[in-house]
Amino acid sequence: MVDHLANTEINSQRIAAVENCFGASGQPLAVPGRVLLGEGILTKECRKKPKPRIFFLFNDILVYGSIVINKRKYNSQHIIPLEDVTLETLPDTLQMKNRWMIKTSKKSFVVSAASLTERKEWISHLEECIRHLLTKTGRQPSTEHAAPWIPDKATDICMRCTQTKFSTLTRRHHCRKCGFVVCADCSRQRFLMPRLSPKPLRVCNLCYRQLLADKKKEAEADCRQPEPICSAVPGYEPSSGDDSDKSDDDKTDQWPADTEFYTSEVSWSSFHS
């Protein structure tokens, strides 16, 4: 299916339509060999409350963003390489059904579909794309994942000291290592976790002590390693691999009310068959 759609005019039109909907705030999505396989609206469990988000599944990336006008304008674009994705099916809750977790090394979050069938379809297509990518690149599935943030409303007290009660004046904070909702006194430390950010991030006291202990062990292990032999062949500076993500910029452009981006007369379902 991917080979059939790659480099076709209809695929180019669909990708261009998605780019137009994100406007100047989004990154270019058209690259050789990339195919748009499907799209749909999923509910993302955010820090404050669940919110609808538009998701686009390509053969190598997953793109999502906030909905301003459906099929017309989206913002806060996020791009996730599929080879970094691991999926985990979750049980239903009273508030959310048909849930699963999208786990990556930089960010993990929970989404839910409108029906069980829709969830199965999303997971099936995602897993197929991930499997194909890993086979193509020879990479192993990712084993390190960022902790998902526990929603604010999940607790009224600090999940570490269990003493501080949150209120209008007493703010909730999140530990970037474990994702727990904690008070200021239990999360005064910062720790550099390059996998998540180039800047030191807020962590709870327990995770801070564990991170320090892990760092000490790594330093001791490095001291026992023999000095590497320097090669005489000049090399290249390694790429940081950290793309600048400006997707949190909620600035919106004004679009004419009669602008129509989805003009293709070819009908297609959420996922091509």
Salt bridges, closest charged atoms under 4 A:
GLU39 OE1 - LYS71 NZ 3.75
GLU45 OE2 - ARG99 NE 2.87
ASP60 OD2 - ARG34 NH2 2.90
GLU83 OE2 - ARG139 NH1 2.89
GLU88 OE1 - LYS103 NZ 3.18
GLU144 OE1 - ARG195 NE 3.43
ASP152 OD1 - ARG47 NE 3.06
ASP152 OD2 - LYS48 NZ 3.33
ASP152 OD1 - HIS174 NE2 3.76
ASP156 OD1 - ARG172 NH2 3.51
ASP185 OD1 - ARG188 NH2 2.40
ASP242 OD1 - LYS106 NZ 3.95
ASP245 OD2 - HIS78 ND1 3.87
GLU260 OE1 - ARG72 NH2 3.37
